[in-house]
Amino acid sequence: MAHILLRNRDIADIWQFETYVAHGGYEGLRKAIKEHTPAEVIQIVLDSNLRGRGGAGFPTGRKWSFIPKDAPIKYVVVNADESEPGTFKDRELLEKNPHQVIEGAMIAAYAIQATAVYVYCRGEFWDLAHALEERIEEARQANLVGEDILGSGWSCNMYVHLGAGAYICGEESALLNSLQGLLGQPRVRPPFPAQMGGGLYYQPTVVNNVETLANVPWIILNGAAAYKAIGTPESPGPKIFCVSGHVERPGNYELPLGLTFRQLIFEHAGGVPNGKRLKGILPSGASGPVLPATDEVLDAPLTYESVAALGSTLGSASFILMDEDTDMVWAAAKMIHFFKHESCGKCTPCREGTYWLERIYERLLDGRGTPRDLELLESVPRQIQGLTLCALGDFACNPVLSTLRHFRDEYERYVGLAETVPQAAVAGA
Ligand SMILES: Cc1cc2nc3c(=O)[nH]c(=O)nc-3n(C[C@H](O)[C@H](O)[C@H](O)COP(=O)(O)O)c2cc1C
């Protein structure tokens, strides 16, 4: 399949405005403004069934349609926080082909008649954020951003904001707080961002992931039917799969949704190095449940619905692969350490629960664990799941419960219920 999102990535200076335009850049925005009303643009994106690539897979056109038409101030926020472990696709999109993302964001802004677009970049993307400001200025000079865009009478500015490097600020309501200069913590919902009172500065706001928006120019130029012809009916379009961990060829792979785990991991990414057996797969970074590398899993299609049916989630499609030498208790401990560190502390179940989970893992890895600790690992998540303002608490429970479910024997070795000595943590895992 020809690339859509990573198209032109081999053109070294596609990031330059003139080069982007010479390859058909900004034709999607021109077409949207000259040939379609805002309502028609929303309908095209609805018909394409584009689903958000930030993790939840929510239909993008539906999200745009929730914005009240009569609100005088509306915003589009581009979520470039990209802090999920194992995710590195938005960075590539923004670094290699930033105008494609700017164009997608401006089409979204036209569709909801936004007054401004904010790009929220994670703190570590400071160099990228600076370059992005220059690219936006180029688009402004060409009357594609700013006042009376292409003579349409619609005006919309675009700004870049740099976060301070917090995982929670990728969560849309914490992101909006951070953007407003408040503490980066989730908000109580409803009201949701699209509603009055729930968005940026409490005005109706669309928050979309970078990759989601990178799809939009192609959809406007080629139509919803062409987009739906890629992938599957419920999960249409291309997806960038980030592959890392124990894999021969780590990297970003743009492929149609619906290919199998096996095709992605073995055909495209070259399988596991050194002839080792694949043991565990994290399909959505640290936040989704780990899956065992069984034939049932490997032959399943990579769609939102089929990965959910397997008991995990496709999320942002960040595949972290673990070979046969990986100690799954150690791996889960690493992930719990991450979530404990990144818990913003607002909700007691998440703040306290991740702390207690980490203490249990410390005991296990120090050889002080008991069978009672395995019971605790199952009961503590029950005090977190569904009881927090955002999904970070649920995410933290996933590595614990999924490794216990699929690799219980490894936990039992740590507490003396099985004979074998625990494997040492594997370098590079
Ligand atoms: C703890 C947490 C972290 C998140 N991090 C990101 C992120 O880094 N990038 C992102 O696009 N979405 C992230 N999300 C999802 C956003 O809340 C939101 O669903 C997404 O930006 C919506 O865009 P989409 O509809 O285009 O997918 C995160 C969610 C949670 C709960």
The ligand as a Tripos MOL2 file, in Angstrom:
@<TRIPOS>MOLECULE
LIG
   31    33     1     0     0
SMALL
NO_CHARGES

@<TRIPOS>ATOM
      1 C1         -2.9400    9.1740   30.8790 C.3       1 LIG1
      2 C2         -3.2810    9.4620   29.4550 C.ar      1 LIG1
      3 C3         -2.2920    9.8810   28.5740 C.ar      1 LIG1
      4 C4         -2.6100   10.1830   27.2470 C.ar      1 LIG1
      5 N1         -1.5990   10.5760   26.4060 N.ar      1 LIG1
      6 C5         -1.9010   10.9220   25.1290 C.ar      1 LIG1
      7 C6         -0.8840   11.3870   24.2560 C.ar      1 LIG1
      8 O1          0.2990   11.4880   24.6340 O.2       1 LIG1
      9 N2         -1.2410   11.7230   22.9780 N.ar      1 LIG1
     10 C7         -2.5510   11.6330   22.5430 C.ar      1 LIG1
     11 O2         -2.8240   11.9680   21.3970 O.2       1 LIG1
     12 N3         -3.5270   11.1760   23.3490 N.ar      1 LIG1
     13 C8         -3.2280   10.8360   24.6220 C.ar      1 LIG1
     14 N4         -4.2530   10.4170   25.4560 N.ar      1 LIG1
     15 C9         -5.6270   10.3900   24.9110 C.3       1 LIG1
     16 C10        -6.2640   11.7940   24.9810 C.3       1 LIG1
     17 O3         -6.8950   11.9510   26.2520 O.3       1 LIG1
     18 C11        -7.3670   11.9800   23.9060 C.3       1 LIG1
     19 O4         -8.2340   10.8750   23.9390 O.3       1 LIG1
     20 C12        -6.7950   12.1240   22.4930 C.3       1 LIG1
     21 O5         -5.8700   13.1710   22.4020 O.3       1 LIG1
     22 C13        -7.9460   12.4060   21.5400 C.3       1 LIG1
     23 O6         -7.4750   12.5000   20.2160 O.3       1 LIG1
     24 P1         -8.0030   11.5130   19.0810 P.3       1 LIG1
     25 O7         -9.4940   11.4680   19.1750 O.co2     1 LIG1
     26 O8         -7.5300   12.1340   17.8200 O.co2     1 LIG1
     27 O9         -7.3910   10.1830   19.3540 O.co2     1 LIG1
     28 C14        -3.9590   10.0660   26.7850 C.ar      1 LIG1
     29 C15        -4.9380    9.6210   27.6650 C.ar      1 LIG1
     30 C16        -4.6100    9.3160   28.9750 C.ar      1 LIG1
     31 C17        -5.7060    8.8480   29.8930 C.3       1 LIG1
@<TRIPOS>BOND
     1     1     2 1
     2     2     3 ar
     3     2    30 ar
     4     3     4 ar
     5     4     5 ar
     6     4    28 ar
     7     5     6 ar
     8     6     7 ar
     9     6    13 1
    10     7     8 2
    11     7     9 ar
    12     9    10 ar
    13    10    11 2
    14    10    12 ar
    15    12    13 ar
    16    13    14 ar
    17    14    15 1
    18    14    28 ar
    19    15    16 1
    20    16    17 1
    21    16    18 1
    22    18    19 1
    23    18    20 1
    24    20    21 1
    25    20    22 1
    26    22    23 1
    27    23    24 1
    28    24    25 2
    29    24    26 1
    30    24    27 1
    31    28    29 ar
    32    29    30 ar
    33    30    31 1
@<TRIPOS>SUBSTRUCTURE
     1 LIG1         1 GROUP 0 **** ****
